[in-house]
Amino acid sequence: MRLHASKRSHRWLRFGKLTLLPAVLVLLVVLSRDIWWPWVGEWLVSPDTPAPADLIVVLGGDFWGHRVVEAANLAVRGYAPHVLISGPDYYLNGTPHPEGELATKFLVDKGYPPNLFWTFPHHAPDTLDEAKLLSAELKRLKANRLLIVTSNYHSRRSSILFHALLPFSEIRVIGVPEDYFEPKFWWKTQSSRELVRSEWMKIIGTVAISWLLRLQAALATLSCVMVPAIERSYRLMVRFPGP
């Protein structure tokens, strides 16, 4: 009886320890949230700073706000000779207008020189498709040093995508502060909470896509090397057949 009681007591002690450990961990997470919660929002913002570039690229979605003004200021300060403004059509009174044209007019009205701005109209439905279209255009333009300007909460995801699509380019993604998103205190407003939730979900998918894109590029490079080598070996074998 005494032995059975001892075994039962030992089992309850083990169960108590196993139950207590997760509870303590949850309590520590809750008590330390003021330390790690800001990181959840701040990590979404690219830490890159401006450097001399061949071209400044503004991602679509804001032809009258902070993105295009920041890009214009970077060009005026001499970081690049031109700003390429990407974006779909906006409909004004039922008439489509490319975002780049509207942004250029907005900036010229503010006093920026019109020769700074190029436009890149497209109909991409999301950042991934826009990045693919822009990557092809940037290769055509032979622009290898890039400053990509977008909203701060959107900058980390954009950086992951463009580095995967243009692995041999020098890319810096500049995250522009937005009035409706405060990275350090993102949980205090509904709009910031929704942005954080949305961006983290999209980043998970973006990381997976970026690895597939890198794998695709690596296989393409390997194919470019291996296929000619196999062809040369084949020709040598045909020219000098064995006994």
MARVOVO-573661 format. One record per residue: residue in one letter; residue number from 1; x, y, z of N, C-alpha, C in turn. Coordinates in steps of 0.2 Angstrom, whole numbers, plus 5000, padded with zeros to 4 digits. Each point is the difference from the previous one (the first is absolute). Layout:
N
<rolo 'A',NUM,<X,Y,Z>,<X,Y,Z>,<X,Y,Z>>
...
This chain:
243
<rolo 'M',1,<5004,4994,5000>,<4996,5006,5000>,<5004,5006,5000>>
<rolo 'R',2,<5005,5000,5004>,<5005,5006,5001>,<5003,5001,4993>>
<rolo 'L',3,<5002,4994,4996>,<5004,5001,4994>,<4995,5003,4995>>
<rolo 'H',4,<4994,4997,5000>,<4995,5003,4995>,<4999,5008,5001>>
<rolo 'A',5,<4999,5001,5006>,<4999,5008,5002>,<5006,5004,4998>>
<rolo 'S',6,<5006,4997,5000>,<5006,5004,4998>,<5000,5001,4993>>
<rolo 'K',7,<4998,4994,4996>,<5000,5001,4993>,<4995,5005,4997>>
<rolo 'R',8,<4994,5000,5004>,<4994,5004,4998>,<5003,5007,5001>>
<rolo 'S',9,<5003,5001,5006>,<5003,5007,5001>,<5005,5003,4995>>
<rolo 'H',10,<5004,4995,4998>,<5005,5002,4995>,<4997,5002,4994>>
<rolo 'R',11,<4995,4996,4998>,<4996,5001,4993>,<4997,5007,5001>>
<rolo 'W',12,<4997,5002,5005>,<4997,5006,5001>,<5005,5006,5000>>
<rolo 'L',13,<5006,4999,5003>,<5005,5005,5000>,<5002,5001,4993>>
<rolo 'R',14,<5001,4995,4996>,<5003,5001,4993>,<4994,5003,4996>>
<rolo 'F',15,<4994,4999,5001>,<4994,5003,4996>,<5000,5007,5002>>
<rolo 'G',16,<5001,5002,5006>,<5000,5007,5003>,<5006,5004,4996>>
<rolo 'K',17,<5006,4997,5000>,<5006,5003,4997>,<4998,5001,4992>>
<rolo 'L',18,<4997,4995,4997>,<4999,5001,4993>,<4995,5005,4999>>
<rolo 'T',19,<4995,5001,5004>,<4995,5005,4999>,<5002,5007,5002>>
<rolo 'L',20,<5004,5000,5005>,<5003,5007,5003>,<5004,5003,4995>>
<rolo 'L',21,<5005,4996,4996>,<5004,5003,4995>,<4997,5004,4995>>
<rolo 'P',22,<4995,4997,4996>,<4997,5004,4995>,<4996,5007,5003>>
<rolo 'A',23,<4997,4999,5006>,<4997,5006,5003>,<5005,5005,5002>>
<rolo 'V',24,<5006,4998,5002>,<5005,5005,5002>,<5002,5004,4993>>
<rolo 'L',25,<5001,4996,4995>,<5002,5003,4993>,<4995,5005,4998>>
<rolo 'V',26,<4994,4998,5000>,<4994,5004,4998>,<5001,5007,5004>>
<rolo 'L',27,<5000,4999,5007>,<5001,5006,5004>,<5005,5004,4998>>
<rolo 'L',28,<5006,4997,4999>,<5006,5004,4998>,<4999,5004,4993>>
<rolo 'V',29,<4997,4997,4996>,<4998,5003,4993>,<4996,5006,5001>>
<rolo 'V',30,<4995,4999,5004>,<4995,5005,5002>,<5003,5006,5003>>
<rolo 'L',31,<5004,4999,5005>,<5003,5005,5004>,<5006,5004,4996>>
<rolo 'S',32,<5003,4996,4995>,<5005,5003,4996>,<4998,5003,4994>>
<rolo 'R',33,<4993,5001,4999>,<4998,5002,4993>,<5002,5007,4998>>
<rolo 'D',34,<5001,5004,5005>,<5002,5007,4999>,<5007,5000,4997>>
<rolo 'I',35,<5004,4995,5001>,<5006,4999,4997>,<5000,4998,4993>>
<rolo 'W',36,<4996,4994,4998>,<5000,4997,4994>,<4994,5002,4995>>
<rolo 'W',37,<4995,5003,5003>,<4994,5003,4996>,<5003,5005,4995>>
<rolo 'P',38,<5004,5005,5002>,<5002,5005,4995>,<5004,4997,4994>>
<rolo 'W',39,<5004,4994,5001>,<5003,4997,4995>,<4996,4997,4995>>
<rolo 'V',40,<4994,4998,5002>,<4995,4997,4995>,<4999,5005,4994>>
<rolo 'G',41,<4999,5006,5002>,<4999,5005,4995>,<5006,5003,4997>>
<rolo 'E',42,<5005,5001,5004>,<5006,5003,4997>,<5004,4995,4995>>
<rolo 'W',43,<4999,4994,5001>,<5004,4995,4995>,<4997,5001,4993>>
<rolo 'L',44,<4994,5002,5000>,<4997,5001,4993>,<5003,5006,4996>>
<rolo 'V',45,<5004,5004,5004>,<5003,5006,4996>,<5007,4998,4998>>
<rolo 'S',46,<5002,5001,4994>,<5006,4999,4998>,<5005,5005,5003>>
<rolo 'P',47,<5006,4997,5002>,<5005,5005,5004>,<5004,5003,4995>>
<rolo 'D',48,<4999,4999,4993>,<5005,5003,4995>,<5000,5008,5000>>
<rolo 'T',49,<5005,5003,4999>,<5001,5007,4999>,<5002,5002,4993>>
<rolo 'P',50,<4999,5006,4997>,<5001,5001,4993>,<5008,5000,4999>>
<rolo 'A',51,<5001,4999,4994>,<5007,5000,4997>,<5000,5001,4993>>
<rolo 'P',52,<5005,5003,4996>,<5000,5001,4993>,<4997,4994,4996>>
<rolo 'A',53,<4996,5002,4995>,<4997,4994,4996>,<4999,5002,4993>>
<rolo 'D',54,<4999,4995,4996>,<4998,5002,4993>,<4993,5002,4999>>
<rolo 'L',55,<4996,4998,5004>,<4993,5002,5000>,<4996,4999,5006>>
<rolo 'I',56,<4995,5005,5001>,<4996,5000,5006>,<4993,4997,4997>>
<rolo 'V',57,<4997,4995,5004>,<4994,4997,4998>,<4995,5001,5005>>
<rolo 'V',58,<4994,5002,4998>,<4994,5001,5005>,<4995,4995,4999>>
<rolo 'L',59,<4999,4996,5005>,<4995,4994,4999>,<4993,5004,5000>>
<rolo 'G',60,<4995,4997,4996>,<4994,5002,4999>,<4995,5001,5006>>
<rolo 'G',61,<4996,5004,5000>,<4995,5000,5006>,<4999,5007,5003>>
<rolo 'D',62,<5004,5005,4998>,<5000,5007,5003>,<5003,5005,4996>>
<rolo 'F',63,<4995,5003,4996>,<5003,5005,4995>,<5000,5007,5003>>
<rolo 'W',64,<4997,5001,5006>,<5000,5007,5002>,<5002,5000,5007>>
<rolo 'G',65,<5004,4995,5003>,<5002,5000,5007>,<5007,5000,5001>>
<rolo 'H',66,<5002,4997,5006>,<5007,5000,5002>,<5005,4996,4996>>
<rolo 'R',67,<4998,4995,4996>,<5004,4996,4996>,<5003,5004,4995>>
<rolo 'V',68,<4996,5003,4996>,<5003,5004,4994>,<5003,5006,5002>>
<rolo 'V',69,<4998,5003,5005>,<5004,5006,5002>,<5007,4998,5003>>
<rolo 'E',70,<5001,4994,5004>,<5006,4998,5002>,<5005,4998,4994>>
<rolo 'A',71,<4997,4997,4995>,<5004,4998,4994>,<5002,5006,4997>>
<rolo 'A',72,<4996,5005,4999>,<5002,5006,4996>,<5005,5004,5004>>
<rolo 'N',73,<5000,5000,5007>,<5005,5003,5004>,<5007,4997,4999>>
<rolo 'L',74,<4999,4993,5000>,<5007,4996,4999>,<5003,5002,4994>>
<rolo 'A',75,<4996,5001,4994>,<5003,5001,4994>,<5003,5007,5000>>
<rolo 'V',76,<4996,5005,5003>,<5003,5007,5000>,<5006,5000,5004>>
<rolo 'R',77,<5001,4996,5005>,<5006,5000,5004>,<5006,4996,4997>>
<rolo 'G',78,<4998,4997,4994>,<5006,4998,4996>,<5001,4992,5000>>
<rolo 'Y',79,<4995,4996,5003>,<5001,4993,5001>,<4999,4996,4994>>
<rolo 'A',80,<4996,5003,4995>,<5000,4997,4994>,<4997,5005,4995>>
<rolo 'P',81,<5001,4999,4993>,<4998,5005,4995>,<4993,5000,4999>>
<rolo 'H',82,<4996,4995,5001>,<4993,4999,4998>,<4996,4996,5005>>
<rolo 'V',83,<4994,5001,5000>,<4995,4997,5005>,<4995,4996,4995>>
<rolo 'L',84,<5000,4994,5001>,<4995,4996,4996>,<4994,4998,5004>>
<rolo 'I',85,<4994,5003,4998>,<4994,4999,5004>,<4996,4995,4997>>
<rolo 'S',86,<4999,4994,5004>,<4996,4995,4998>,<4993,5000,5003>>
<rolo 'G',87,<4995,4997,4996>,<4993,5000,5003>,<4995,4999,4994>>
<rolo 'P',88,<4994,4997,5003>,<4995,4999,4995>,<4996,5006,4998>>
<rolo 'D',89,<4995,5000,4997>,<4995,5005,4998>,<4996,5002,5006>>
<rolo 'Y',90,<4999,5007,5000>,<4995,5003,5005>,<4994,5002,4995>>
<rolo 'Y',91,<4994,4999,5003>,<4995,5003,4996>,<4997,5007,5003>>
<rolo 'L',92,<5000,5005,4996>,<4998,5006,5001>,<4994,5002,4996>>
<rolo 'N',93,<4994,5001,5002>,<4994,5001,4996>,<4999,4995,4995>>
<rolo 'G',94,<5002,4994,5002>,<4999,4994,4995>,<5006,4999,4995>>
<rolo 'T',95,<5005,5005,5000>,<5005,4999,4995>,<5007,4998,5004>>
<rolo 'P',96,<5003,4994,4997>,<5006,4998,5003>,<5006,5004,4999>>
<rolo 'H',97,<5004,5001,5005>,<5006,5004,5000>,<5005,4996,5004>>
<rolo 'P',98,<5006,4999,4996>,<5006,4996,5003>,<5002,5004,5007>>
<rolo 'E',99,<5001,4996,5005>,<5002,5003,5006>,<5006,5004,5000>>
<rolo 'G',100,<5005,4998,4995>,<5006,5004,4999>,<4999,5007,4998>>
<rolo 'E',101,<4995,5000,4995>,<4998,5007,4997>,<4997,5005,5005>>
<rolo 'L',102,<4996,4997,5005>,<4997,5004,5005>,<5005,5002,5005>>
<rolo 'A',103,<5005,4995,5002>,<5005,5002,5004>,<5005,5005,4998>>
<rolo 'T',104,<5001,5000,4993>,<5005,5005,4997>,<4996,5007,5000>>
<rolo 'K',105,<4994,5000,4999>,<4996,5006,5000>,<5000,5003,5007>>
<rolo 'F',106,<4999,4996,5005>,<5000,5002,5007>,<5007,5003,5002>>
<rolo 'L',107,<5005,4996,4998>,<5007,5003,5002>,<5002,5006,4996>>
<rolo 'V',108,<4998,5000,4994>,<5002,5006,4996>,<4996,5006,5003>>
<rolo 'D',109,<4994,4999,5002>,<4996,5006,5003>,<5003,5002,5007>>
<rolo 'K',110,<5004,4996,5003>,<5004,5001,5006>,<5006,5004,4999>>
<rolo 'G',111,<5002,5000,4993>,<5007,5004,4998>,<5005,4995,4999>>
<rolo 'Y',112,<4999,4993,4999>,<5006,4996,4998>,<5001,5000,4993>>
<rolo 'P',113,<5006,5000,4997>,<5001,5000,4993>,<4997,4994,4996>>
<rolo 'P',114,<4996,5001,4995>,<4996,4994,4997>,<5005,4995,4997>>
<rolo 'N',115,<5006,5002,4998>,<5005,4995,4996>,<5003,4995,5005>>
<rolo 'L',116,<4998,5000,5007>,<5002,4995,5005>,<4996,4994,4999>>
<rolo 'F',117,<4994,5000,4997>,<4996,4995,5001>,<4998,4996,4994>>
<rolo 'W',118,<5001,4993,5001>,<4997,4995,4995>,<4994,4997,5003>>
<rolo 'T',119,<4996,4997,4995>,<4994,4996,5002>,<5001,4993,4998>>
<rolo 'F',120,<4997,4996,5004>,<4999,4992,4998>,<4993,4998,5002>>
<rolo 'P',121,<4996,5001,4995>,<4993,4998,5001>,<4999,4992,4999>>
<rolo 'H',122,<4996,4997,5004>,<4999,4993,5000>,<4993,4998,5003>>
<rolo 'H',123,<4998,4994,4999>,<4994,4998,5003>,<5001,4994,5005>>
<rolo 'A',124,<5005,5000,5004>,<5002,4995,5004>,<4995,5001,5006>>
<rolo 'P',125,<4997,4994,5003>,<4995,5000,5005>,<5003,5000,5007>>
<rolo 'D',126,<5007,4998,5001>,<5003,5000,5006>,<5007,5001,5000>>
<rolo 'T',127,<5004,5001,5005>,<5007,5001,5001>,<5004,4995,4996>>
<rolo 'L',128,<4999,4994,5000>,<5004,4995,4997>,<5000,5001,4992>>
<rolo 'D',129,<4994,5001,4997>,<4999,5001,4993>,<5004,5006,4998>>
<rolo 'E',130,<4999,5006,5004>,<5003,5006,4999>,<5008,4999,5000>>
<rolo 'A',131,<5002,4997,5005>,<5007,4999,5001>,<5003,4996,4994>>
<rolo 'K',132,<4996,4995,4997>,<5003,4996,4994>,<5000,5005,4994>>
<rolo 'L',133,<4995,5004,4999>,<5000,5004,4994>,<5005,5005,5001>>
<rolo 'L',134,<5001,5003,5006>,<5005,5005,5001>,<5007,4997,4999>>
<rolo 'S',135,<5001,4994,5002>,<5007,4997,5000>,<5002,4999,4992>>
<rolo 'A',136,<4995,4998,4996>,<5001,5000,4993>,<5002,5006,4997>>
<rolo 'E',137,<4997,5006,5002>,<5001,5006,4997>,<5007,5003,5003>>
<rolo 'L',138,<5001,4998,5006>,<5007,5003,5003>,<5006,4996,4996>>
<rolo 'K',139,<4999,4994,4999>,<5005,4997,4996>,<5001,5003,4993>>
<rolo 'R',140,<4994,5001,4997>,<5000,5004,4993>,<5004,5006,5000>>
<rolo 'L',141,<4999,5004,5006>,<5003,5006,5001>,<5007,5000,5002>>
<rolo 'K',142,<5002,4994,5002>,<5007,4999,5002>,<5001,5004,5007>>
<rolo 'A',143,<4995,5000,5004>,<5001,5004,5006>,<5001,4995,5006>>
<rolo 'N',144,<5006,5000,5002>,<5003,4994,5005>,<5000,5003,5007>>
<rolo 'R',145,<5001,5006,5001>,<5000,5003,5007>,<4993,5004,5001>>
<rolo 'L',146,<4996,4997,5004>,<4993,5003,5001>,<4998,5002,5007>>
<rolo 'L',147,<4997,5006,5000>,<4996,5002,5006>,<4993,4999,4999>>
<rolo 'I',148,<4997,4995,5004>,<4993,4999,4999>,<4996,5003,5006>>
<rolo 'V',149,<4995,5004,4998>,<4997,5004,5005>,<4992,4998,5001>>
<rolo 'T',150,<4999,4998,5006>,<4993,4998,5001>,<4998,5002,5008>>
<rolo 'S',151,<4994,4998,5002>,<4998,5002,5007>,<5004,4996,5005>>
<rolo 'N',152,<5001,5002,5006>,<5004,4997,5004>,<4998,4993,5002>>
<rolo 'Y',153,<4993,4999,5001>,<4998,4993,5002>,<5000,4995,4994>>
<rolo 'H',154,<5001,5003,4994>,<5001,4996,4994>,<5007,4998,4998>>
<rolo 'S',155,<5005,5003,5003>,<5006,5000,4998>,<5004,4994,5001>>
<rolo 'R',156,<4999,4996,5005>,<5004,4994,5001>,<4998,4995,4995>>
<rolo 'R',157,<4993,4999,4999>,<4997,4995,4995>,<5003,5002,4993>>
<rolo 'S',158,<5000,5006,4998>,<5003,5002,4994>,<5007,4999,4999>>
<rolo 'S',159,<5004,5001,5005>,<5007,4998,5000>,<5001,4993,4999>>
<rolo 'I',160,<4996,4995,5003>,<5001,4993,4999>,<4999,4998,4993>>
<rolo 'L',161,<4994,5003,4997>,<4998,4999,4993>,<5006,5002,4995>>
<rolo 'F',162,<5002,5006,5001>,<5004,5003,4995>,<5007,4997,5000>>
<rolo 'H',163,<5002,4998,5006>,<5007,4997,5001>,<4999,4993,4997>>
<rolo 'A',164,<4995,4996,5000>,<4999,4994,4997>,<4999,5000,4992>>
<rolo 'L',165,<4997,5005,4998>,<4999,5001,4993>,<5006,5003,4996>>
<rolo 'L',166,<5004,5004,5004>,<5006,5003,4997>,<5006,4999,5004>>
<rolo 'P',167,<5002,4994,5001>,<5006,4998,5004>,<5006,5003,4999>>
<rolo 'F',168,<5002,5002,4994>,<5006,5003,4999>,<5000,5008,5000>>
<rolo 'S',169,<4994,5003,5002>,<5000,5007,5000>,<5001,5003,5007>>
<rolo 'E',170,<5002,5006,5001>,<5001,5003,5006>,<4994,5004,5002>>
<rolo 'I',171,<4996,4997,5005>,<4993,5003,5001>,<5000,5002,5007>>
<rolo 'R',172,<4997,5006,5001>,<4999,5003,5006>,<4992,5002,5000>>
<rolo 'V',173,<4997,4998,5005>,<4992,5001,5000>,<4999,5005,5006>>
<rolo 'I',174,<4998,5006,4998>,<4999,5006,5005>,<4993,5000,5002>>
<rolo 'G',175,<4999,4999,5006>,<4993,5000,5003>,<4998,5007,5003>>
<rolo 'V',176,<4995,5002,4996>,<4998,5007,5002>,<4994,5000,5005>>
<rolo 'P',177,<5001,5004,5006>,<4995,5000,5005>,<4993,5002,4997>>
<rolo 'E',178,<4995,4997,5003>,<4993,5002,4998>,<4996,5002,5007>>
<rolo 'D',179,<4996,5005,4999>,<4996,5003,5005>,<4996,4994,5004>>
<rolo 'Y',180,<4998,4995,4996>,<4995,4996,5003>,<5003,4993,5003>>
<rolo 'F',181,<5007,5000,5000>,<5003,4994,5003>,<5006,5002,5004>>
<rolo 'E',182,<5000,4999,5006>,<5006,5001,5005>,<5003,4993,5002>>
<rolo 'P',183,<5006,4998,4997>,<5003,4994,5001>,<5001,4998,5008>>
<rolo 'K',184,<5002,5005,5003>,<5002,4998,5007>,<4993,4999,5005>>
<rolo 'F',185,<4995,5003,4998>,<4994,5000,5004>,<4994,4997,4995>>
<rolo 'W',186,<5001,4995,4996>,<4995,4998,4995>,<4994,4997,5003>>
<rolo 'W',187,<5000,4998,5007>,<4994,4997,5003>,<4995,5005,5002>>
<rolo 'K',188,<5002,5006,5000>,<4995,5006,5003>,<4995,5002,4995>>
<rolo 'T',189,<5000,4999,4994>,<4995,5002,4995>,<4998,4994,4996>>
<rolo 'Q',190,<4993,4999,4998>,<4998,4995,4996>,<5003,4999,4993>>
<rolo 'S',191,<5001,5006,4997>,<5003,5000,4994>,<5007,4997,5000>>
<rolo 'S',192,<5004,5002,5005>,<5007,4997,5001>,<5000,4992,5001>>
<rolo 'R',193,<4995,4998,5004>,<4999,4993,5002>,<4999,4996,4994>>
<rolo 'E',194,<4995,5003,4996>,<4998,4996,4994>,<5006,5000,4995>>
<rolo 'L',195,<5004,5005,4999>,<5006,5000,4996>,<5005,4995,5002>>
<rolo 'V',196,<5001,5000,5007>,<5005,4995,5002>,<4998,4993,4999>>
<rolo 'R',197,<4994,4999,5001>,<4997,4993,4999>,<5001,4998,4993>>
<rolo 'S',198,<4998,5004,4995>,<5000,4999,4993>,<5007,4999,4998>>
<rolo 'E',199,<5005,5005,5002>,<5006,4999,4997>,<5004,4994,5002>>
<rolo 'W',200,<4999,4998,5007>,<5003,4994,5002>,<4998,4994,4996>>
<rolo 'M',201,<4993,5000,4999>,<4998,4994,4996>,<5003,5000,4993>>
<rolo 'K',202,<5000,5006,4997>,<5003,5000,4993>,<5007,4999,5000>>
<rolo 'I',203,<5004,5002,5005>,<5007,4999,5001>,<5002,4992,5000>>
<rolo 'I',204,<4995,4996,5003>,<5001,4993,5001>,<5000,4997,4992>>
<rolo 'G',205,<4995,5002,4997>,<4999,4998,4993>,<5006,5003,4995>>
<rolo 'T',206,<5002,5006,5002>,<5005,5003,4996>,<5007,4997,5001>>
<rolo 'V',207,<5002,4998,5006>,<5006,4996,5001>,<5000,4993,4996>>
<rolo 'A',208,<4994,4997,5000>,<5000,4993,4997>,<5001,5002,4992>>
<rolo 'I',209,<4997,5005,4998>,<5000,5002,4992>,<5007,5001,4999>>
<rolo 'S',210,<5004,5004,5004>,<5006,5003,4999>,<5005,4994,5000>>
<rolo 'W',211,<4999,4995,5004>,<5005,4994,4999>,<4998,4996,4994>>
<rolo 'L',212,<4994,5000,4998>,<4999,4996,4993>,<5003,5004,4994>>
<rolo 'L',213,<5000,5007,5001>,<5003,5004,4995>,<5007,4999,4999>>
<rolo 'R',214,<5003,5000,5006>,<5008,4999,5001>,<5002,4993,4997>>
<rolo 'L',215,<4995,4995,5002>,<5002,4993,4997>,<4999,5000,4993>>
<rolo 'Q',216,<4995,5003,4997>,<4999,5001,4993>,<5006,5003,4996>>
<rolo 'A',217,<5002,5005,5003>,<5006,5004,4997>,<5006,4996,5001>>
<rolo 'A',218,<5001,4996,5005>,<5006,4996,5001>,<5000,4994,4995>>
<rolo 'L',219,<4994,4997,4999>,<4999,4995,4995>,<5001,5002,4993>>
<rolo 'A',220,<4998,5006,4998>,<5001,5003,4994>,<5007,5001,4999>>
<rolo 'T',221,<5004,5003,5005>,<5007,5001,4999>,<5004,4993,4999>>
<rolo 'L',222,<4998,4995,5004>,<5003,4994,4999>,<4999,4997,4993>>
<rolo 'S',223,<4994,5001,4998>,<4998,4997,4993>,<5004,5004,4995>>
<rolo 'C',224,<5001,5006,5001>,<5004,5004,4995>,<5008,4997,5000>>
<rolo 'V',225,<5002,4998,5005>,<5007,4997,5001>,<5000,4993,4998>>
<rolo 'M',226,<4995,4996,5002>,<5001,4993,4999>,<4998,4998,4993>>
<rolo 'V',227,<4995,5003,4997>,<4998,4998,4993>,<5005,5001,4995>>
<rolo 'P',228,<5004,5006,5000>,<5005,5000,4995>,<5006,4995,5001>>
<rolo 'A',229,<5001,4999,5007>,<5005,4995,5001>,<4998,4993,4998>>
<rolo 'I',230,<4994,4998,5001>,<4998,4994,4997>,<5000,4999,4993>>
<rolo 'E',231,<4998,5006,4996>,<5001,5000,4993>,<5007,4999,4998>>
<rolo 'R',232,<5004,5004,5003>,<5007,4999,4998>,<5003,4993,5001>>
<rolo 'S',233,<4998,4997,5005>,<5002,4993,5002>,<4997,4995,4994>>
<rolo 'Y',234,<4994,5001,4999>,<4997,4996,4995>,<5003,5001,4993>>
<rolo 'R',235,<5002,5006,4998>,<5003,5001,4993>,<5007,4996,5000>>
<rolo 'L',236,<5004,5001,5006>,<5006,4997,5001>,<5000,4992,4999>>
<rolo 'M',237,<4994,4997,5003>,<4999,4993,5000>,<4999,4998,4993>>
<rolo 'V',238,<4996,5004,4996>,<4998,4998,4993>,<5006,5001,4996>>
<rolo 'R',239,<5004,5005,5001>,<5006,5001,4996>,<5005,4995,5001>>
<rolo 'F',240,<5001,4998,5006>,<5005,4995,5002>,<4997,4994,5003>>
<rolo 'P',241,<4997,4996,4996>,<4996,4994,5003>,<5005,4995,5003>>
<rolo 'G',242,<4998,4996,5005>,<5004,4995,5003>,<5001,4994,4996>>
<rolo 'P',243,<5005,4996,5002>,<5001,4994,4996>,<4994,4995,5000>>
